[in-house]
Amino acid sequence: MIQHIEISDISLRSKIKNGEISLGGNKKLKIYGLLSCKSGKRMKQQNRVFFSSEQEARENQFRPCGHCMKTEYKKWKDGLI
């Protein structure tokens, strides 16, 4: 898990381009989702974190976003993941 306030914009863009970062999350709400999610783009930078995989996000006790990851969210809500 990488916190947005601890990484420079250039380094962040590089990691996204290289596939090292594929998901973003809100550390206060414990929600993760796609980098293109409108909800994620509106959150404060100090609350934003990044993950390399869904597994990493779940290991950090985050749940899927209900807007951009509807299928995964439904599975989480039903207790399947």
C-alpha positions as CSV (number, residue, x, y, z in Angstrom):
1,M,0.0,0.0,0.0
2,I,1.4,3.4,-1.1
3,Q,0.0,6.6,0.4
4,H,-0.5,9.4,-2.1
5,I,1.1,12.0,0.2
6,E,4.3,9.9,0.3
7,I,4.9,9.7,-3.4
8,S,5.7,12.3,-6.0
9,D,3.4,12.8,-9.0
10,I,6.1,11.8,-11.5
11,S,6.8,8.6,-9.5
12,L,3.1,7.8,-9.3
13,R,2.5,8.2,-13.0
14,S,5.5,6.0,-13.7
15,K,4.2,3.2,-11.4
16,I,0.8,3.4,-13.0
17,K,2.2,3.3,-16.5
18,N,4.4,0.3,-15.5
19,G,1.5,-1.6,-14.0
20,E,2.9,-1.5,-10.4
21,I,-0.3,0.4,-9.3
22,S,-3.7,-0.8,-10.6
23,L,-6.1,0.3,-7.9
24,G,-6.8,3.2,-5.6
25,G,-8.4,3.4,-2.2
26,N,-9.7,5.6,0.6
27,K,-7.8,4.8,3.8
28,K,-10.5,6.4,6.0
29,L,-13.4,4.6,4.5
30,K,-11.4,1.4,3.7
31,I,-12.7,1.2,0.1
32,Y,-10.7,0.3,-3.0
33,G,-11.6,0.7,-6.6
34,L,-10.4,1.4,-10.2
35,L,-8.2,4.4,-10.8
36,S,-10.8,5.8,-13.2
37,C,-13.6,5.8,-10.6
38,K,-15.3,9.2,-10.2
39,S,-15.7,8.6,-6.5
40,G,-11.9,8.0,-6.2
41,K,-11.0,11.0,-8.1
42,R,-13.0,13.3,-5.8
43,M,-11.4,12.1,-2.5
44,K,-8.8,14.1,-0.7
45,Q,-5.2,13.4,-1.5
46,Q,-4.4,12.8,2.2
47,N,-6.9,9.9,2.3
48,R,-5.9,8.3,-1.0
49,V,-3.8,5.1,-1.2
50,F,-2.7,2.8,-4.0
51,F,-2.5,-0.9,-4.4
52,S,-0.9,-3.3,-6.9
53,S,-3.7,-5.8,-6.8
54,E,-7.1,-6.7,-5.3
55,Q,-5.4,-9.2,-3.0
56,E,-3.2,-6.5,-1.5
57,A,-6.3,-4.3,-0.9
58,R,-8.2,-7.1,0.8
59,E,-5.1,-8.0,2.9
60,N,-5.3,-4.4,4.2
61,Q,-9.0,-4.9,5.2
62,F,-10.4,-2.7,2.3
63,R,-13.7,-3.5,0.6
64,P,-14.6,-3.1,-3.1
65,C,-16.2,0.1,-4.4
66,G,-19.9,-0.1,-5.0
67,H,-19.7,2.3,-8.0
68,C,-16.9,1.0,-10.2
69,M,-16.6,-2.6,-9.0
70,K,-20.2,-3.7,-8.8
71,T,-19.6,-7.4,-9.2
72,E,-16.9,-7.6,-6.6
73,Y,-18.9,-5.4,-4.2
74,K,-21.9,-7.7,-4.5
75,K,-19.7,-10.7,-3.7
76,W,-18.2,-8.9,-0.7
77,K,-21.6,-7.9,0.5
78,D,-22.9,-11.4,0.2
79,G,-19.9,-12.7,2.1
80,L,-18.3,-14.5,-0.8
81,I,-15.0,-12.7,-0.5
